[in-house]
Amino acid sequence: MKSATLQRMLGEVVGTTLLVGIGTGTIVAAGRWGGIPQWLMAIAWFLAVLIPIVLFIQISGAHLNPAVTAALAWSGRIDWKEVPTYWLSQFAGAFLGSYIVLVTLGNESNLGATVPRNGDVGLAFALETTFTALLVASVFVLADRGEGRGHWRVWLPPAAVGLSTYLIGPWTGSSLNPARTVAPAVLSGTYSDIWVYLIAVPLGALIVAASWHPRSVDIKDRGPGRIGENK
């Protein structure tokens, strides 16, 4: 395996560990404390996405999300052959992050597992599809026009996740990420209506990927794993 591939995998493992650890760790801690304001939860998830992006965007592209990786491949922004290693790394990182939360904070709030409020799967499906599409759109803006970790566009995906957390978190748990949903569900044994997230989230990603193709190939801005990269 090439060193560049190993670096990407490590970046995705550590980055997704941070995302899930910070985000779901906040949910679990809030459960133990009796709850926190939703705006504070949104800030926590904003940081959970921003920190690994800043740390790893120039190493792995900081996808941190199987749906994002799939959307980048569907739209022609990265090569499909890169997808399996990204997915493996993201799920490994999600399970590691969720396990760390379990060991350090316990199984409060089902480790932050995502479950539709009051069992309203129709609403959850619509919201998860819509806000995943918003997240993927923000990633595409960054992928096509990004200028490095210091540029303001780096804040777009974290802002999309923070906004989603604030607006739909009370209704769906605001997944937007299959790895973020699967890891706490498995470790806590919480599978109620998990199919909603495993279908709605990829659907939202696919809708954007199918309709928004890159206008040009820019090696500098595409990030690691893009088509045409020679490593």
DORO-408106 format. One record per residue: residue in one letter; x, z, y of N, C-alpha, C in turn; residue number from 1. Coordinates in nm, 3 decimals, padded with zeros to 5 digits. Example, Ala and Ser with C-alpha at 12.3 -4.5 7.8 and 13.67 -1.06 7.14 Angstrom:
2
[pt "A",[01.319,00.780,-00.569],[01.230,00.780,-00.450],[01.320,00.780,-00.330],1] [pt "S",[01.285,00.708,-00.225],[01.367,00.714,-00.106],[01.290,00.787,00.003],2] 
This chain:
231
[pt "M",[00.084,00.000,-00.120],[00.000,00.000,00.000],[00.088,00.000,00.125],1] [pt "K",[00.054,-00.085,00.223],[00.134,-00.096,00.343],[00.126,00.031,00.427],2] [pt "S",[00.234,00.055,00.501],[00.239,00.176,00.583],[00.130,00.175,00.689],3] [pt "A",[00.098,00.055,00.744],[-00.007,00.048,00.845],[-00.142,00.090,00.787],4] [pt "T",[-00.168,00.051,00.662],[-00.293,00.089,00.597],[-00.298,00.239,00.574],5] [pt "L",[-00.188,00.296,00.531],[-00.182,00.441,00.510],[-00.203,00.517,00.640],6] [pt "Q",[-00.147,00.466,00.748],[-00.166,00.530,00.878],[-00.313,00.526,00.920],7] [pt "R",[-00.376,00.411,00.898],[-00.519,00.401,00.931],[-00.601,00.499,00.849],8] [pt "M",[-00.572,00.505,00.719],[-00.646,00.595,00.633],[-00.629,00.740,00.678],9] [pt "L",[-00.507,00.778,00.709],[-00.482,00.915,00.754],[-00.554,00.942,00.886],10] [pt "G",[-00.550,00.844,00.976],[-00.620,00.861,01.103],[-00.770,00.880,01.084],11] [pt "E",[-00.829,00.803,00.992],[-00.972,00.815,00.967],[-01.006,00.946,00.895],12] [pt "V",[-00.923,00.988,00.802],[-00.948,01.114,00.732],[-00.945,01.230,00.830],13] [pt "V",[-00.837,01.239,00.908],[-00.823,01.351,01.001],[-00.928,01.342,01.112],14] [pt "G",[-00.950,01.220,01.162],[-01.047,01.203,01.269],[-01.188,01.239,01.227],15] [pt "T",[-01.229,01.195,01.108],[-01.364,01.228,01.061],[-01.375,01.375,01.025],16] [pt "T",[-01.266,01.433,00.976],[-01.265,01.578,00.952],[-01.292,01.654,01.081],17] [pt "L",[-01.227,01.612,01.189],[-01.249,01.677,01.318],[-01.393,01.657,01.365],18] [pt "L",[-01.443,01.535,01.353],[-01.580,01.506,01.398],[-01.681,01.595,01.326],19] [pt "V",[-01.675,01.595,01.194],[-01.771,01.673,01.116],[-01.746,01.823,01.132],20] [pt "G",[-01.620,01.860,01.135],[-01.587,02.002,01.149],[-01.636,02.061,01.280],21] [pt "I",[-01.608,01.991,01.390],[-01.651,02.041,01.522],[-01.803,02.033,01.537],22] [pt "G",[-01.859,01.917,01.500],[-02.002,01.897,01.519],[-02.089,01.986,01.433],23] [pt "T",[-02.071,01.978,01.302],[-02.155,02.061,01.215],[-02.114,02.207,01.221],24] [pt "G",[-01.986,02.230,01.252],[-01.943,02.369,01.270],[-02.017,02.436,01.384],25] [pt "T",[-02.044,02.360,01.490],[-02.122,02.413,01.602],[-02.264,02.445,01.559],26] [pt "I",[-02.322,02.356,01.476],[-02.458,02.381,01.427],[-02.463,02.509,01.344],27] [pt "V",[-02.367,02.525,01.255],[-02.363,02.643,01.169],[-02.340,02.769,01.251],28] [pt "A",[-02.246,02.762,01.344],[-02.218,02.878,01.429],[-02.341,02.913,01.513],29] [pt "A",[-02.408,02.812,01.565],[-02.528,02.837,01.644],[-02.636,02.903,01.560],30] [pt "G",[-02.647,02.863,01.434],[-02.743,02.926,01.344],[-02.713,03.073,01.324],31] [pt "R",[-02.586,03.104,01.315],[-02.547,03.244,01.297],[-02.570,03.327,01.424],32] [pt "W",[-02.558,03.260,01.539],[-02.576,03.330,01.668],[-02.721,03.335,01.712],33] [pt "G",[-02.809,03.269,01.640],[-02.949,03.267,01.679],[-02.986,03.148,01.764],34] [pt "G",[-02.898,03.047,01.769],[-02.928,02.925,01.841],[-02.856,02.915,01.975],35] [pt "I",[-02.838,02.791,02.021],[-02.778,02.765,02.152],[-02.862,02.657,02.219],36] [pt "P",[-02.852,02.643,02.352],[-02.927,02.538,02.421],[-02.888,02.400,02.368],37] [pt "Q",[-02.985,02.307,02.368],[-02.959,02.174,02.316],[-02.853,02.100,02.396],38] [pt "W",[-02.846,02.127,02.527],[-02.744,02.060,02.608],[-02.604,02.103,02.566],39] [pt "L",[-02.590,02.227,02.523],[-02.460,02.274,02.477],[-02.424,02.212,02.343],40] [pt "M",[-02.524,02.194,02.257],[-02.502,02.124,02.131],[-02.458,01.981,02.157],41] [pt "A",[-02.519,01.918,02.256],[-02.484,01.780,02.290],[-02.339,01.771,02.337],42] [pt "I",[-02.296,01.868,02.415],[-02.157,01.869,02.462],[-02.062,01.885,02.343],43] [pt "A",[-02.098,01.970,02.248],[-02.014,01.991,02.131],[-01.996,01.860,02.053],44] [pt "W",[-02.105,01.786,02.035],[-02.096,01.659,01.962],[-02.024,01.553,02.044],45] [pt "F",[-02.039,01.557,02.174],[-01.962,01.468,02.261],[-01.812,01.489,02.238],46] [pt "L",[-01.771,01.614,02.236],[-01.630,01.646,02.214],[-01.587,01.615,02.071],47] [pt "A",[-01.679,01.634,01.976],[-01.648,01.606,01.836],[-01.614,01.460,01.814],48] [pt "V",[-01.670,01.373,01.896],[-01.639,01.230,01.886],[-01.523,01.193,01.977],49] [pt "L",[-01.520,01.248,02.097],[-01.416,01.211,02.194],[-01.276,01.250,02.146],50] [pt "I",[-01.262,01.370,02.094],[-01.128,01.419,02.057],[-01.061,01.329,01.953],51] [pt "P",[-01.126,01.298,01.840],[-01.059,01.209,01.745],[-01.040,01.066,01.795],52] [pt "I",[-01.129,01.019,01.884],[-01.108,00.886,01.941],[-00.980,00.884,02.023],53] [pt "V",[-00.963,00.982,02.109],[-00.844,00.988,02.192],[-00.717,00.999,02.105],54] [pt "L",[-00.728,01.076,01.997],[-00.612,01.099,01.911],[-00.577,00.979,01.824],55] [pt "F",[-00.679,00.906,01.777],[-00.654,00.808,01.670],[-00.697,00.665,01.700],56] [pt "I",[-00.745,00.636,01.820],[-00.793,00.501,01.847],[-00.683,00.397,01.833],57] [pt "Q",[-00.561,00.434,01.865],[-00.452,00.338,01.856],[-00.386,00.337,01.718],58] [pt "I",[-00.434,00.423,01.629],[-00.381,00.427,01.492],[-00.477,00.358,01.394],59] [pt "S",[-00.603,00.397,01.399],[-00.700,00.342,01.305],[-00.816,00.270,01.372],60] [pt "G",[-00.822,00.276,01.504],[-00.940,00.227,01.575],[-01.046,00.334,01.591],61] [pt "A",[-01.026,00.447,01.522],[-01.118,00.563,01.531],[-01.262,00.522,01.509],62] [pt "H",[-01.289,00.459,01.392],[-01.428,00.427,01.358],[-01.506,00.554,01.329],63] [pt "L",[-01.454,00.638,01.238],[-01.508,00.771,01.207],[-01.648,00.767,01.146],64] [pt "N",[-01.694,00.648,01.108],[-01.834,00.631,01.073],[-01.849,00.505,00.988],65] [pt "P",[-01.896,00.516,00.863],[-01.911,00.397,00.779],[-02.002,00.290,00.839],66] [pt "A",[-02.104,00.331,00.914],[-02.194,00.234,00.976],[-02.122,00.156,01.086],67] [pt "V",[-02.036,00.222,01.160],[-01.958,00.156,01.264],[-01.862,00.056,01.201],68] [pt "T",[-01.794,00.099,01.095],[-01.702,00.008,01.026],[-01.775,-00.115,00.973],69] [pt "A",[-01.890,-00.093,00.910],[-01.969,-00.205,00.858],[-02.012,-00.298,00.970],70] [pt "A",[-02.053,-00.243,01.083],[-02.097,-00.325,01.196],[-01.981,-00.409,01.251],71] [pt "L",[-01.863,-00.350,01.257],[-01.746,-00.424,01.304],[-01.714,-00.540,01.210],72] [pt "A",[-01.733,-00.518,01.080],[-01.708,-00.625,00.983],[-01.819,-00.729,00.986],73] [pt "W",[-01.944,-00.685,00.990],[-02.058,-00.777,00.995],[-02.047,-00.873,01.114],74] [pt "S",[-02.000,-00.822,01.225],[-01.995,-00.901,01.347],[-01.868,-00.983,01.359],75] [pt "G",[-01.776,-00.968,01.265],[-01.652,-01.044,01.267],[-01.542,-00.983,01.349],76] [pt "R",[-01.553,-00.855,01.381],[-01.450,-00.791,01.461],[-01.336,-00.736,01.377],77] [pt "I",[-01.361,-00.702,01.252],[-01.254,-00.665,01.160],[-01.277,-00.740,01.029],78] [pt "D",[-01.174,-00.740,00.945],[-01.181,-00.809,00.817],[-01.254,-00.721,00.715],79] [pt "W",[-01.342,-00.784,00.635],[-01.415,-00.708,00.533],[-01.322,-00.639,00.433],80] [pt "K",[-01.203,-00.694,00.412],[-01.113,-00.632,00.315],[-01.065,-00.494,00.359],81] [pt "E",[-01.079,-00.464,00.488],[-01.040,-00.333,00.540],[-01.147,-00.228,00.516],82] [pt "V",[-01.270,-00.272,00.491],[-01.384,-00.180,00.487],[-01.372,-00.072,00.379],83] [pt "P",[-01.337,-00.105,00.253],[-01.332,00.000,00.150],[-01.238,00.116,00.184],84] [pt "T",[-01.120,00.085,00.240],[-01.028,00.195,00.273],[-01.081,00.279,00.388],85] [pt "Y",[-01.148,00.215,00.484],[-01.209,00.291,00.592],[-01.319,00.382,00.539],86] [pt "W",[-01.407,00.328,00.456],[-01.517,00.408,00.401],[-01.464,00.525,00.319],87] [pt "L",[-01.368,00.498,00.232],[-01.310,00.605,00.150],[-01.254,00.716,00.237],88] [pt "S",[-01.182,00.677,00.340],[-01.120,00.775,00.430],[-01.225,00.854,00.507],89] [pt "Q",[-01.330,00.786,00.553],[-01.434,00.853,00.632],[-01.512,00.953,00.548],90] [pt "F",[-01.549,00.915,00.427],[-01.622,01.010,00.343],[-01.533,01.126,00.301],91] [pt "A",[-01.406,01.097,00.274],[-01.313,01.205,00.239],[-01.300,01.302,00.356],92] [pt "G",[-01.287,01.249,00.477],[-01.276,01.335,00.594],[-01.403,01.415,00.619],93] [pt "A",[-01.519,01.351,00.597],[-01.646,01.422,00.617],[-01.661,01.538,00.520],94] [pt "F",[-01.626,01.515,00.394],[-01.635,01.623,00.295],[-01.534,01.733,00.327],95] [pt "L",[-01.415,01.695,00.369],[-01.315,01.796,00.404],[-01.363,01.879,00.523],96] [pt "G",[-01.415,01.813,00.625],[-01.464,01.885,00.742],[-01.579,01.977,00.708],97] [pt "S",[-01.671,01.928,00.626],[-01.786,02.010,00.588],[-01.744,02.127,00.500],98] [pt "Y",[-01.646,02.104,00.414],[-01.598,02.213,00.329],[-01.528,02.321,00.412],99] [pt "I",[-01.453,02.279,00.512],[-01.388,02.376,00.600],[-01.493,02.461,00.672],100] [pt "V",[-01.601,02.397,00.716],[-01.711,02.472,00.780],[-01.771,02.571,00.681],101] [pt "L",[-01.793,02.528,00.557],[-01.850,02.615,00.455],[-01.762,02.737,00.431],102] [pt "V",[-01.633,02.715,00.419],[-01.539,02.824,00.389],[-01.525,02.919,00.507],103] [pt "T",[-01.524,02.865,00.627],[-01.498,02.950,00.745],[-01.624,03.013,00.804],104] [pt "L",[-01.737,02.942,00.798],[-01.858,02.990,00.865],[-01.974,03.019,00.771],105] [pt "G",[-01.964,02.973,00.646],[-02.071,02.997,00.551],[-02.172,02.883,00.550],106] [pt "N",[-02.281,02.903,00.476],[-02.379,02.797,00.452],[-02.502,02.810,00.542],107] [pt "E",[-02.483,02.869,00.658],[-02.593,02.881,00.754],[-02.642,02.741,00.796],108] [pt "S",[-02.770,02.727,00.818],[-02.829,02.601,00.865],[-02.797,02.485,00.773],109] [pt "N",[-02.781,02.514,00.643],[-02.752,02.410,00.544],[-02.633,02.323,00.582],110] [pt "L",[-02.533,02.387,00.642],[-02.410,02.319,00.685],[-02.435,02.207,00.786],111] [pt "G",[-02.548,02.215,00.855],[-02.579,02.112,00.954],[-02.637,01.987,00.893],112] [pt "A",[-02.693,01.997,00.772],[-02.753,01.880,00.707],[-02.867,01.826,00.793],113] [pt "T",[-02.883,01.694,00.793],[-02.986,01.629,00.874],[-03.116,01.616,00.795],114] [pt "V",[-03.223,01.670,00.851],[-03.355,01.668,00.788],[-03.460,01.637,00.894],115] [pt "P",[-03.551,01.543,00.870],[-03.655,01.514,00.970],[-03.741,01.637,01.000],116] [pt "R",[-03.766,01.662,01.126],[-03.847,01.776,01.166],[-03.990,01.758,01.117],117] [pt "N",[-04.042,01.862,01.056],[-04.179,01.862,01.002],[-04.204,01.750,00.902],118] [pt "G",[-04.096,01.698,00.843],[-04.111,01.593,00.745],[-04.160,01.460,00.800],119] [pt "D",[-04.147,01.439,00.931],[-04.194,01.317,00.994],[-04.089,01.207,00.975],120] [pt "V",[-04.094,01.141,00.859],[-03.992,01.043,00.825],[-04.005,00.915,00.908],121] [pt "G",[-04.126,00.881,00.947],[-04.145,00.761,01.028],[-04.077,00.773,01.163],122] [pt "L",[-04.098,00.886,01.230],[-04.035,00.909,01.359],[-03.884,00.916,01.343],123] [pt "A",[-03.838,00.988,01.242],[-03.694,01.001,01.219],[-03.630,00.865,01.194],124] [pt "F",[-03.697,00.782,01.116],[-03.644,00.649,01.086],[-03.629,00.567,01.214],125] [pt "A",[-03.732,00.567,01.296],[-03.728,00.489,01.420],[-03.620,00.540,01.515],126] [pt "L",[-03.610,00.671,01.529],[-03.512,00.728,01.620],[-03.369,00.705,01.573],127] [pt "E",[-03.345,00.724,01.444],[-03.209,00.704,01.391],[-03.167,00.557,01.401],128] [pt "T",[-03.261,00.467,01.377],[-03.230,00.324,01.390],[-03.195,00.289,01.534],129] [pt "T",[-03.277,00.337,01.627],[-03.258,00.305,01.769],[-03.128,00.360,01.823],130] [pt "F",[-03.099,00.485,01.795],[-02.980,00.546,01.854],[-02.851,00.506,01.781],131] [pt "T",[-02.862,00.467,01.655],[-02.745,00.408,01.589],[-02.712,00.275,01.654],132] [pt "A",[-02.815,00.197,01.687],[-02.793,00.071,01.757],[-02.724,00.096,01.891],133] [pt "L",[-02.765,00.200,01.962],[-02.701,00.235,02.090],[-02.555,00.271,02.068],134] [pt "L",[-02.527,00.350,01.964],[-02.389,00.388,01.935],[-02.304,00.266,01.903],135] [pt "V",[-02.353,00.179,01.818],[-02.276,00.061,01.780],[-02.254,-00.030,01.900],136] [pt "A",[-02.353,-00.044,01.986],[-02.336,-00.123,02.108],[-02.224,-00.066,02.194],137] [pt "S",[-02.218,00.066,02.205],[-02.112,00.128,02.284],[-01.975,00.104,02.221],138] [pt "V",[-01.970,00.104,02.088],[-01.845,00.076,02.017],[-01.801,-00.068,02.041],139] [pt "F",[-01.897,-00.160,02.041],[-01.864,-00.301,02.062],[-01.808,-00.324,02.203],140] [pt "V",[-01.864,-00.257,02.300],[-01.810,-00.267,02.437],[-01.665,-00.221,02.438],141] [pt "L",[-01.640,-00.110,02.371],[-01.504,-00.057,02.366],[-01.412,-00.148,02.287],142] [pt "A",[-01.460,-00.201,02.174],[-01.378,-00.287,02.090],[-01.343,-00.418,02.159],143] [pt "D",[-01.436,-00.473,02.234],[-01.415,-00.603,02.296],[-01.343,-00.594,02.430],144] [pt "R",[-01.360,-00.483,02.499],[-01.308,-00.475,02.635],[-01.219,-00.354,02.659],145] [pt "G",[-01.191,-00.278,02.553],[-01.113,-00.155,02.568],[-00.972,-00.181,02.616],146] [pt "E",[-00.915,-00.083,02.683],[-00.781,-00.096,02.738],[-00.696,00.026,02.706],147] [pt "G",[-00.717,00.084,02.588],[-00.635,00.198,02.551],[-00.707,00.330,02.567],148] [pt "R",[-00.643,00.434,02.517],[-00.709,00.564,02.510],[-00.739,00.624,02.647],149] [pt "G",[-00.671,00.579,02.752],[-00.694,00.638,02.883],[-00.804,00.570,02.962],150] [pt "H",[-00.864,00.464,02.909],[-00.965,00.392,02.985],[-01.100,00.460,02.975],151] [pt "W",[-01.182,00.446,03.078],[-01.313,00.513,03.083],[-01.403,00.470,02.969],152] [pt "R",[-01.385,00.348,02.915],[-01.472,00.302,02.808],[-01.458,00.384,02.680],153] [pt "V",[-01.349,00.456,02.666],[-01.332,00.545,02.551],[-01.443,00.650,02.547],154] [pt "W",[-01.502,00.680,02.662],[-01.606,00.781,02.669],[-01.742,00.731,02.623],155] [pt "L",[-01.757,00.600,02.607],[-01.890,00.546,02.575],[-01.946,00.592,02.441],156] [pt "P",[-01.873,00.577,02.328],[-01.929,00.626,02.201],[-01.958,00.777,02.202],157] [pt "P",[-01.866,00.861,02.254],[-01.901,01.003,02.261],[-02.025,01.029,02.346],158] [pt "A",[-02.040,00.954,02.455],[-02.159,00.971,02.540],[-02.285,00.933,02.464],159] [pt "A",[-02.277,00.825,02.384],[-02.394,00.783,02.306],[-02.433,00.891,02.206],160] [pt "V",[-02.334,00.952,02.141],[-02.362,01.058,02.044],[-02.414,01.183,02.113],161] [pt "G",[-02.355,01.218,02.227],[-02.404,01.334,02.301],[-02.546,01.316,02.348],162] [pt "L",[-02.578,01.197,02.399],[-02.714,01.169,02.444],[-02.811,01.174,02.327],163] [pt "S",[-02.770,01.117,02.214],[-02.855,01.121,02.095],[-02.880,01.264,02.051],164] [pt "T",[-02.775,01.344,02.050],[-02.790,01.484,02.010],[-02.890,01.556,02.098],165] [pt "Y",[-02.882,01.530,02.228],[-02.972,01.598,02.321],[-03.116,01.551,02.306],166] [pt "L",[-03.135,01.420,02.289],[-03.270,01.364,02.290],[-03.340,01.371,02.154],167] [pt "I",[-03.267,01.340,02.046],[-03.334,01.333,01.916],[-03.284,01.438,01.817],168] [pt "G",[-03.182,01.513,01.855],[-03.130,01.617,01.766],[-03.237,01.711,01.713],169] [pt "P",[-03.328,01.759,01.799],[-03.432,01.851,01.748],[-03.528,01.786,01.650],170] [pt "W",[-03.534,01.652,01.647],[-03.629,01.582,01.562],[-03.567,01.528,01.434],171] [pt "T",[-03.440,01.488,01.441],[-03.376,01.425,01.325],[-03.245,01.489,01.284],172] [pt "G",[-03.188,01.571,01.372],[-03.053,01.621,01.349],[-02.948,01.527,01.405],173] [pt "S",[-02.992,01.409,01.452],[-02.904,01.310,01.513],[-02.783,01.280,01.425],174] [pt "S",[-02.806,01.206,01.320],[-02.697,01.168,01.229],[-02.615,01.053,01.286],175] [pt "L",[-02.671,00.933,01.282],[-02.605,00.809,01.326],[-02.481,00.777,01.242],176] [pt "N",[-02.463,00.849,01.132],[-02.338,00.840,01.056],[-02.363,00.881,00.911],177] [pt "P",[-02.358,00.788,00.816],[-02.385,00.824,00.676],[-02.292,00.931,00.621],178] [pt "A",[-02.163,00.927,00.658],[-02.070,01.027,00.607],[-02.104,01.165,00.661],179] [pt "R",[-02.144,01.172,00.788],[-02.182,01.300,00.849],[-02.306,01.357,00.783],180] [pt "T",[-02.395,01.271,00.733],[-02.515,01.316,00.665],[-02.489,01.355,00.521],181] [pt "V",[-02.414,01.273,00.448],[-02.396,01.294,00.305],[-02.315,01.419,00.274],182] [pt "A",[-02.206,01.444,00.346],[-02.117,01.555,00.313],[-02.188,01.691,00.318],183] [pt "P",[-02.251,01.730,00.430],[-02.320,01.859,00.429],[-02.439,01.863,00.336],184] [pt "A",[-02.504,01.748,00.314],[-02.618,01.744,00.221],[-02.572,01.780,00.080],185] [pt "V",[-02.461,01.721,00.036],[-02.410,01.746,-00.099],[-02.359,01.888,-00.112],186] [pt "L",[-02.281,01.935,-00.016],[-02.220,02.067,-00.027],[-02.322,02.180,-00.011],187] [pt "S",[-02.433,02.153,00.057],[-02.536,02.256,00.072],[-02.654,02.235,-00.023],188] [pt "G",[-02.655,02.121,-00.092],[-02.766,02.091,-00.182],[-02.895,02.059,-00.110],189] [pt "T",[-02.885,02.000,00.010],[-03.001,01.969,00.092],[-03.023,01.819,00.096],190] [pt "Y",[-03.116,01.771,00.015],[-03.135,01.626,00.002],[-03.271,01.579,00.055],191] [pt "S",[-03.345,01.664,00.121],[-03.479,01.631,00.165],[-03.479,01.510,00.258],192] [pt "D",[-03.543,01.402,00.215],[-03.559,01.280,00.295],[-03.425,01.221,00.340],193] [pt "I",[-03.321,01.239,00.260],[-03.190,01.186,00.298],[-03.192,01.034,00.303],194] [pt "W",[-03.283,00.973,00.229],[-03.291,00.827,00.226],[-03.317,00.769,00.365],195] [pt "V",[-03.386,00.845,00.449],[-03.415,00.798,00.585],[-03.285,00.762,00.656],196] [pt "Y",[-03.188,00.849,00.648],[-03.062,00.831,00.718],[-02.976,00.723,00.653],197] [pt "L",[-02.984,00.712,00.521],[-02.901,00.616,00.450],[-02.955,00.473,00.463],198] [pt "I",[-03.076,00.458,00.511],[-03.132,00.325,00.536],[-03.140,00.296,00.686],199] [pt "A",[-03.192,00.390,00.763],[-03.213,00.367,00.906],[-03.082,00.347,00.981],200] [pt "V",[-02.981,00.426,00.949],[-02.854,00.417,01.022],[-02.785,00.282,00.998],201] [pt "P",[-02.767,00.239,00.872],[-02.710,00.104,00.853],[-02.796,-00.006,00.914],202] [pt "L",[-02.928,00.011,00.912],[-03.016,-00.089,00.971],[-02.990,-00.103,01.121],203] [pt "G",[-02.979,00.009,01.190],[-02.950,00.005,01.333],[-02.818,-00.062,01.362],204] [pt "A",[-02.718,-00.035,01.276],[-02.587,-00.098,01.293],[-02.596,-00.248,01.268],205] [pt "L",[-02.670,-00.288,01.166],[-02.682,-00.429,01.131],[-02.754,-00.508,01.239],206] [pt "I",[-02.855,-00.449,01.299],[-02.930,-00.519,01.405],[-02.837,-00.560,01.519],207] [pt "V",[-02.751,-00.468,01.560],[-02.658,-00.498,01.669],[-02.551,-00.596,01.622],208] [pt "A",[-02.498,-00.574,01.502],[-02.391,-00.660,01.451],[-02.436,-00.804,01.434],209] [pt "A",[-02.561,-00.821,01.393],[-02.611,-00.956,01.369],[-02.637,-01.033,01.497],210] [pt "S",[-02.657,-00.961,01.605],[-02.694,-01.026,01.731],[-02.583,-01.025,01.836],211] [pt "W",[-02.475,-00.955,01.810],[-02.369,-00.942,01.910],[-02.234,-00.973,01.846],212] [pt "H",[-02.195,-01.097,01.855],[-02.066,-01.139,01.802],[-01.964,-01.145,01.915],213] [pt "P",[-01.838,-01.122,01.885],[-01.735,-01.125,01.990],[-01.720,-01.266,02.047],214] [pt "R",[-01.693,-01.272,02.176],[-01.677,-01.402,02.241],[-01.536,-01.458,02.225],215] [pt "S",[-01.440,-01.370,02.200],[-01.302,-01.414,02.185],[-01.225,-01.312,02.105],216] [pt "V",[-01.114,-01.354,02.050],[-01.028,-01.264,01.973],[-00.919,-01.213,02.064],217] [pt "D",[-00.915,-01.083,02.081],[-00.815,-01.021,02.167],[-00.740,-00.919,02.083],218] [pt "I",[-00.619,-00.952,02.044],[-00.541,-00.867,01.954],[-00.522,-00.728,02.014],219] [pt "K",[-00.494,-00.720,02.143],[-00.466,-00.591,02.205],[-00.589,-00.501,02.202],220] [pt "D",[-00.706,-00.559,02.227],[-00.825,-00.478,02.242],[-00.899,-00.453,02.112],221] [pt "R",[-00.881,-00.541,02.012],[-00.958,-00.526,01.890],[-00.924,-00.399,01.814],222] [pt "G",[-00.800,-00.355,01.820],[-00.763,-00.235,01.747],[-00.721,-00.265,01.605],223] [pt "P",[-00.674,-00.165,01.533],[-00.625,-00.183,01.397],[-00.732,-00.239,01.304],224] [pt "G",[-00.691,-00.327,01.215],[-00.780,-00.381,01.114],[-00.852,-00.507,01.153],225] [pt "R",[-00.828,-00.557,01.280],[-00.903,-00.673,01.324],[-00.858,-00.799,01.252],226] [pt "I",[-00.944,-00.897,01.248],[-00.912,-01.024,01.188],[-00.800,-01.090,01.266],227] [pt "G",[-00.705,-01.146,01.193],[-00.594,-01.216,01.257],[-00.472,-01.127,01.276],228] [pt "E",[-00.482,-01.001,01.239],[-00.368,-00.910,01.255],[-00.268,-00.938,01.144],229] [pt "N",[-00.142,-00.942,01.178],[-00.037,-00.966,01.081],[00.051,-00.843,01.070],230] [pt "K",[00.029,-00.768,00.962],[00.109,-00.647,00.939],[00.140,-00.636,00.793],231] 
